Structures are given as structure tokens and as C-alpha cells.
Amino acid sequence: MTDNDYPASWYAATRDASPERLPLSGLVQADVAVVGGGFAGLHTARLLAMRGQRVVLVERRRIGWGASGRNGGFVSPGYAARTAALVDRLGVTHARRLYAQSRRGVAIVREAIQSFARPDLLMGEAKLTVARTDQGADFPDRIRALAAKLDAGFEPWDTARVRALLSTERYHQAIHDPHSFQVHPLNLALALARDIERRAGHVHEMSEAVRLERQGTAWCVRTKGGEIAAHHVVMAGNADLGRVQPRLARAILPVATYVAVTAKLGKKLADAVRWTGAISDTRRAGDYYRIVDGDRLLWGGRITTDTREPANLRAMMRGDILSVYPQLGEVAIEYAWPGIMGYAPHMMPQVGEIQPGLWVCSAFGGHGVAQTAAGADAVAAGITGEDDRWKLFAPYGTRWAGGVVGRLATQLVYWRLQVGDWWDEKLQARNAETLRT
């Protein structure tokens, strides 16, 4: 595979036709330079272009080449950090405003799809977040209380309601979010790029930013073939920002997850999964999945700081599917691929102005389809002087992520959480068996 190719995936196989965009060449003047052609950069550039700003975006490979074009396609509010943890750390008022900003991101994505007149980008409605252990009799009250604190629209479902739609004994209660939806992420990224250009913005592929310099009151972004002189620069890349902005790169951990798409499964999938929205479970490294193309299962899961693709990836993903739905039997995996996400140690995005005129919109940690739009909305409002809502993210700064030691520590944390999840399920199953006998 060359840098001009998209990594093999079901999304790449079903993507819209899109011309290769020319690399940046020569000196270009702009109001805002955006580094990164994933969702964070695309939303930022589009929202600024909608405000009349002269925008130039540079991407080192292709639009949506990285995690933005390979993810589960879930558009839902919230962040990688647990919502209850935000309340505990920030208080109800601040947490509610942050959650409202994430819902704003959901609305921006939906509004964009509507404005493109591309209903095909919308692939399903609503989301269930299912529990793999019984959450107890007070579960409904706890979920309703949290929703009330955040002014959120999610609601509790009991186990019987969940199992009426999902034929597995792995699941117990769930949180139902009717405001979430699902998209074809790569085609959405390509549509965003086209809309930026329609609004007189410039998008350049194969244009890796290699240097960033302050020049008086402006900034200069250099690539191998050109440079952008701009009043503002938005760093919307991920853990690959090392050459152009080492400080940000050191604050973000690259973390891998995996996605697979099955062959067409026919009636046996419809019998097992009678829910057309998205499903994820509450484990830290849990499964997330949905039905695509009528009767294929798109299944994602696992988290590791080892970003190499496993040789047995398809077998791993098949095993994960069958551990929940063994009745599917022989499941052929037609596509399987890794995606590299950017996580900060605090599990929250890095959004805001870090030097005068230098902005960051990054580290969305596997929750980026809507949250990138939320971050971009805050950055665009800050650049154009509308308000300072980007300061909502200020408690979560760009501190060092620990390098190799940080990756090891993060992996140990994930392993500990996974063992805890496994033990909780095992213990509950053992208790249930004891009661039956």
C-alpha cells in the first residue's frame, strides 16, 4: 500500500469517488491554517469557512485516511472519560456544559449531512450501551438522576427489554440514547472536504506539515512543497504531530483498536440482533457494533498501546463476535483492520488556544465522530471572537503523556480493567449458577 491508497476496509471498499487533491505548493496566505485532514481538521475548516474565514487545510496522506475514516461510525454525545467522572471532578454545572457541547457536536454532524442532501450517509438511529453484569435494582434511578444532572436525553432499559432485541445472555440492563445515530465515516469525511472547497477553502493532500514558526504576529506552516502564512493555526492531527509540534505529540498516546465486517449473514443475524441502531458495552475495552449493508455485522473492539496489526486479527474478531452470539456459527470475516486513536492520559480532548494564535483540537480517544465537531465548534468560535467556550476544556491540558513509559503504564491499566471486567462477569455467572442449583 502506498500513501495514496486508503487502508483496506469495508469503508474504503464502499467509499465515494474522490479525486486526489494536489499537494501544497508555494506560499499561500490564509486567515487560518489547519493541520490534519481527519474529522477534527475538517470540521474546524468547514465551520471557519462558513464564517467567511480564508482557510487552508493540509493533510499528510488522504482525507479521512486515519481513524476518522476507519471507526465504528457512532455519532453520540459524551466523551471517552466517563460522564459520572466529569461530574465528580468538575461539578454539575461545568459537566453539564461540557455534555451540552458534545450534544452540539452531534447536531453539527446531523446538520452537515442534511445540508449535503446525502441521506445515504446516515446509516442508523439511536444507541444502546449495554451492561455485561447485572447493575442492581437501583440502576434505573441512578441513570435517571445522572441524566437529570446533565440535562441529557438517555434513559434506562431493563434486562428483559434488552434481551428482547439482542439474543444473548451476556447482556443485562442498558442505557438507551435516542439522539445518537450512525454514519459512513469515510464518506462523511470526503463530503466535508468537498463542502470546504465549495465554500472557497483549500484542501491539500500529501502535504505533511514539517515545521511551524512564529513570524511576528502571524504563523508559518511549512510542508515539503510549500508554506502557509496565517493569523491562526489549528493543530488537528493526532499522535503523529511530532515533527511539527512535539509538545502536542508528547501529550497524546497512540492507542489501537480493531474493526471487522462479516460476510452477509442473512436471517441468522436478524434472529440474533433485532436492533438497527448501535450497540456498545460498558467495559473499558468493550465491544461496539452495528448492522451494515442489510445483513453484515460491523464489529469493533479491543484496546492496546501496541499499534502493530495482529497476524490473527480476523480470528480474534470472530472469537469476540461468537463469545456474545455463539448462535451465529461459522462467521466469515471479509474485512478486518486496525485504527490508531489519540488518547490523552486524562481521557478528554485537548481543545483550545495554547499560544496566541496557536490552537489545538485533538485527542478524542475513540469518541471523535461527534466530539471533533464539538471541539471544532469551540475553536472556531474562539478564533472568530464569538465566545470562549473552548475554555470548558481548559481543566484538561496538554501535559506529557509519558512516552514509552506512558504507553506501558496505560497498557497495564487497560489490562487491569479487563481482568476486573472478566472477574466481575465470572463471579456473577458463578453466583447465578449457585442459585440455580
C-alpha positions, 0 to 999 in steps of 0.5 A: 500500500502506498500513501495514496491508497486508503487502508483496506476496509469495508469503508474504503471498499464502499467509499465515494469517488474522490479525486486526489487533491494536489499537494501544497505548493508555494506560499499561500496566505490564509486567515487560518491554517489547519493541520490534519485532514481527519474529522477534527481538521475538517470540521474546524475548516468547514465551520471557519469557512462558513464564517467567511474565514480564508482557510487552508487545510493540509493533510499528510496522506488522504482525507479521512485516511486515519481513524476518522475514516476507519471507526465504528461510525457512532455519532453520540454525545459524551466523551471517552472519560466517563460522564459520572467522572466529569461530574465528580471532578468538575461539578454539575454545572461545568459537566453539564456544559461540557455534555451540552457541547458534545450534544452540539457536536452531534447536531453539527454532524446531523446538520452537515449531512442534511445540508449535503442532501446525502441521506445515504450517509446516515446509516442508523438511529439511536444507541444502546450501551449495554451492561455485561453484569447485572447493575442492581435494582437501583440502576434505573434511578441512578441513570435517571438522576445522572441524566437529570444532572446533565440535562441529557436525553438517555434513559434506562432499559431493563434486562428483559427489554434488552434481551428482547432485541439482542439474543444473548445472555451476556447482556443485562440492563442498558442505557438507551440514547435516542439522539445518537445515530450512525454514519459512513465515516469515510464518506462523511469525511470526503463530503466535508472536504468537498463542502470546504472547497465549495465554500472557497477553502483549500484542501491539500493532500500529501502535504505533511506539515514539517515545521511551524514558526512564529513570524511576528504576529502571524504563523508559518506552516511549512510542508515539503512543497510549500508554506502557509502564512496565517493569523491562526493555526489549528493543530488537528492531527493526532499522535503523529504531530511530532515533527511539527509540534512535539509538545502536542505529540508528547501529550497524546498516546497512540492507542489501537483498536480493531474493526471487522465486517462479516460476510452477509449473514442473512436471517441468522443475524436478524434472529440474533440482533433485532436492533438497527441502531448501535450497540456498545458495552460498558467495559473499558475495552468493550465491544461496539457494533452495528448492522451494515449493508442489510445483513453484515455485522460491523464489529469493533473492539479491543484496546492496546498501546501496541499499534502493530496489526495482529497476524490473527486479527480476523480470528480474534474478531470472530472469537469476540463476535461468537463469545456474545452470539455463539448462535451465529456459527461459522462467521466469515470475516471479509474485512478486518483492520486496525485504527490508531486513536489519540488518547490523552492520559486524562481521557478528554480532548485537548481543545483550545488556544495554547499560544496566541494564535496557536490552537489545538483540537485533538485527542478524542480517544475513540469518541471523535465522530461527534466530539471533533465537531464539538471541539471544532465548534469551540475553536472556531468560535474562539478564533472568530471572537464569538465566545470562549467556550473552548475554555470548558476544556481548559481543566484538561491540558496538554501535559506529557503523556509519558512516552514509552513509559506512558504507553506501558503504564496505560497498557497495564491499566487497560489490562487491569480493567479487563481482568476486573471486567472478566472477574466481575462477569465470572463471579456473577455467572458463578453466583447465578449458577449457585442459585440455580442449583 
